[in-house]
Amino acid sequence: MQNVIVVGAGIWGASLALRLAESGRRVTLIERLDGDDPRRASAGETRLVRSAHGTSEFYSTMAWESTRAWLALNERAGEQIFLPQGLMWFGREADGWELRSAEVLKSLGIPCTLLDPAEAARFYPEMRHDDLATVLYEPEAGVVRARRATEVTTALAVDAGVTLVRGTARPAGRGVVVDGERMSADRVVWACGAWLPGLFEGLPITVTRQDTTHFAADWTGVPAFCDYSASAYGHGDVGGHGMKITSDVEGEPGFDPETPRGEILAESERRARDYLARRFPSLAGVPLGLTQVCQYAGTPDAEWVIAEMEEGVWVLGGDSGHGFKHAPVLASYLASILDGETAVDPRFGLHPRESARGLRTSGET
């Protein structure tokens, strides 16, 4: 029986541990932070689940398959972890990113519709749409309760036989040192997000600060939305936290993930309120609700890093901004790589990356 250590119990690490355990491996999952620790990348309240990824068939296909997997997790857990309430992309150009995404989705048989902006506006109270040329609607997309999804996936992994170890891990060849004690395995997988660049040199991953904002609006049942050209996204009230409006523009690089989490930047609130005033004017003055200081660990082209650093030692990362939604299906892909059944796609290598847009919700740097 193959013995695997997975370091990092975020959604990628937990999903991989679950997949490996259910296919017969002996798995140890290592995590040092509590589930509600604000420094954890998977500790945020929500993430979007959508299939539109510009011209990429690879990510669109994986996201669509993951949507089915999130629905299956709802059934397995007996609760609404994924809310398939739809998602709309607000397009400023009739032949822009939204149209290219729609062409790919339609070619793959993934449900979508291009709407007239006035038709789309009927889904939202008092939505301003005079600056829009088209709206791409994904009726089966939605919102996943991120922190809860991670908790449930980790619990399922433990139920499947995964050994969960609490402690701080450091690389030690084909093993790890956890709080002074060495553990070894046939495979070691490091899936620890923003901490990866501090553990391994040469990774094309940059860590930035990202503030998220929710406002005290009780809109419920409305589709989530993305404004690609404005690099803004959000959704209605989920779990009583208010309406989420957040910028997907990367913050300044060099953010230390160990930084204590305090107040968001005034600029982050101003950017969010400016978007509210433009798109949903009636909400421009509502009080600020839940806020979170988070981080991205991303690559210039938003392609992930899946690389074998030395024999049997793998790193998984660079996923921030669009990686969470893919986790259920990505876990199967990663398991097949570890088994030697599937070669790693070259896009995930350690080569220099060119800055590119199109995979995230952000068309602006």
N, C-alpha and C positions, 0 to 999 in steps of 0.2 A: 504494500500500500504506500503510495507516494505521500510524503510528509511535506506540507507547505506552511510557511509562515507568511502572514499578510500583516503589514504594519500600516495602521491607519484604518479606523472604523467609521470613516465617512461613507457616503453612499456607494462610492466605487469599491472601497475595500470590503465593506459589509456585503455587498452584492456578489463580489467575487468569492468571498469566504463561503457564502451560502451555496453558490453554484458548485464550488469544489467539493464541499462536504456532501452535497446531495448526489454527487457522482462518484463517491467512494474514497475521497482523499481524507487524510488525517490533517486537520487544519488548526493552526493557532492564530488568533486574531489579536493584535496588540494595539491598545489605545490608552493614552495617558489622560485625556480630558473627559470630564463628565459630559453627558449628552446635551445639557443646556448651557455649557460653557460658551460664551459669545465669541471666543476665538476660533471655534470650529467652523470650517467653511460650510458644513452641512447642517449647522445649527439654526440657519435662517428659517423663517416661518414658511415661505413658499418659493416655488420655482415654476416657470412656465414649461408646459409640454406642448411642443409644436413640431410639425414636420417640415415646414418651409425652411430651406437653407440655401436660397439662391439657386445656383446652377448645379449644386452637388447632389447627385443621385445617391451617393454612398451614405451621407448623413441623413438625407430625407428618408431613405429606406430603413435605416436603423432606428430613427425616431418613430416612424410609423409602427414598426414592430414593437418598440418599447411602449407605445401607447396601449397596445393590446396587453402587454405584460403588466402595466400599471393597473388596468382594469382587472386582470387576474389577481393582482395583489389585494385589491378591494375585496374580492370574493374570499380570498384566503384569510385575510385578517378580520373580515366581518365588519368593516368600517370604511367610510369614505376617505381614503388617503388621496386618491386622484379624483378631481372634480372635472368631468368632461363637459364643461360649459361653453366650449367654443373659444375661438380667438380670431381677432381681426387685425389685419395689417393696414395701417393708414398710408396710402401711397400718394406722394406729391406729384409723381409723373405717371402718365398713362402707360408708358413703355419702360418703366424702371424695374427695380429689384423685385417688386411684387409680381409683375407680369412674368418675369423670368422664372420666379419660384413657382407660379401657377402652372407654367408650361411643364416643368419637371414633375410636379405633383400629379398632374393629369396624365402624363405619360406613364407614371407608376401606378395609376389607379387609386391614388389617395384622394379622398373627398375634399373638394375645395370649390369655391365659387368667387368670381370677380363681381363685385357689387358696385352699383352707382353710390357715391358718397351719401346722397340724400336717403337712399334706402337703408344704408348701414346706420345712419344716425338714429333711426327709429329704435335701435337696440339700447340707446343711451339717452337719459334725460338731458335735454338742452345741450347736445353736442354740437360744437361749431365745426363745419365741414367745408367752408368756402375755399380753403387752401388745398383741398384734396382733389385728385384726379380719378382715383379708383380706390377700392378697398378689397383686399384679398381676405376671404373668410374661410377659415378651417373649422368646420362644424364639430369635429370630433377631437379637437385639441382642448387644452384647458390648463388647470392649475394643480400641482401636486403639493401637498403639505410636507415640506421638505424635512423638517426635524422629525416629525412623526414617522415619515417613510423610513428614515434612517434608523429610528428606534425599533420599528417593527421588523425591518430587514435584519438587524443585528440579533433581535430576539429569535427570529426564525433560524438564523445561522446557529445560535447556541442550541436550540431545540434539535437541530440536525446533527449535533455532535461537535461543533466548533468549540474550542477552548478559548475563552475570552480572558486575556491577561491585561491587567492595568499596570502601566509603568512607562518610563521613558526609554525608547529604544535607540541604539546607535549601530551603524553598520559594523560588521565583523566578518568579512568574507561571506561564505555561504552560511551565514548565521547572523544573529543579532545579540547585542549585549543589552539586557533590560535591567536597569538599576543595579548594574554590577554583575549580573548573572548571565552567562553565555548560553544561548539556545541555538541549535543548528537544525537544518532541514535540507531536503532535496532541492527545494526552490524557496527563495525569499522574494517577496514582492513588496516594494515600498510604494504605498499609495497614500502619502501623507501631505498632499497638497502644497500649501505655501511653505512648508518646512523642507521640501525636497532640495531647493537650491543650496540650503545650508548644510546638507548632508552629502551631496554629490556635485562635483565640479563639472562644468561644461554643459549643463542643461540649458536649453533655449527658453527658459521660463523667467518671467518677470513678475514680481509681486507688487500689486498696487492697492491703495486704500479705496474702498467703495462704500459709500454711505447709502442706506436705504431709508425711505420715508413712507409712512402711511398717514392718511388724513382721516379725520373723524367724519366720514361720510358713510352712511349705511346702505349704499347701493349693494344689492345682492342679486345673484342670478344673471348678471350681465356678462357678456363674453369678456375674456381678457383681451388686451390690445397691445400692439407694438407700433411705434412710429419709427421706422427704420431710418429715414432721413434725419430725424431729430434725435436719434439714439435715446429714445424714451420708451418705457414699457410700464405696464401696470395691470391691475385687475380690481374687481369690486371687493367688498368686504368678505374676508374668509376668516372664520374663527373669532369674529369680534374685534379684529385689529384695525379695521378701517380700510379705506381704499388705498391701494398701493400705487404710487407714482414714483418711479426711480429712473435715474439716468444710467445708461450703459456705457458712457464715455469713461475710458480708463483714467484713474487718478494718477498722481505722481508716483513714479517707480521707486523701489527701495523700501517699501513699507515692511516693518518688522512684524510678523504675525504674533509675536509675543506681547505686542503693545497692549496695555490695559485699554479696555473699551469704555469710552466716555461719551460725550456729546458729539453729535454729527457737526460737520462744518456748516457755518452760516451760508456758504456758497451752495452747498448741497440742497438746503431748504429753499434758497432763492431760485435755483434752477428748476426744482420741482414745482414751485408755485407759479413760475413763469409759464410752465407747460400747462398747468391747470387753467390759468387765466386764458390761454390761447384756445385750448381744446374743450374745456368744460368750465365756462366762465362762472356758472353759479357756485362752483366749489372754490373759487379763488381765495376766499377769506376764511375757509373752515379751519378749525384748530388742528395743529399737528398732533398726531397720535403716536403710534409705535415708531421708534427709530432704531437703527442698528448700524454700528460701524463694523463693516465686513472687509474682506480682502478678496482680490482676484489673484490667481496664480495662472497666468496665461502665456501663450506664445504669440509672436508677432502675426502669424497667419491663422491663429485660432485652431490649427491642427494639433492634436494631442501629442504627448510624448509616451511612446511605448518602446522601451529599449532595454536590452540586456547589457548591463554595465560590466559584468564579468560572468563566467559560466555559472548559471543558476541564480543569478542576482538580477532582478528586474526592477525598473522604475516605471510608474504610471502617473502621469500628471499633465499639467498644462490645460486642464479641462474647464477652467472657470469661464462662466458666461454662457456656455451651452452644453456642458458635459453631464449635468445631473440627470436630465431627462433620458439619456441613453443608457443609464446604468444597468437595467435588467438584461438587455440584449448584449451590451458590451461585455458583461461578465462571461457569457458563453463564448464570445469571440476570444477573450483573454484566456479562458480555460483551454481552448483548442490550441492557442499559441504555446502555452506552458507544456502541453502534451506533445508538441512537435507536429501536430496535425495541420496547422495553418502557419504560413510564413507571415511575418509582420509586414504590413503594407509600408513601403518606403516613406510615405508621407509622415509617419510617426517617428522617424529617425532623429539622430542628434545633429543633423546637418544645419548650417545657417539658414535662418528663415527670413523670407521677405515679408514686409508688412502688407497685409491684405485684408479686405473686408468681405463680408458676404455670408459668413457662417453664423455670426452672432446677430443680436437684435440691433447692433450699432453700426450705422453707416458713417459715423463721424469719429475721428480720433481726438 
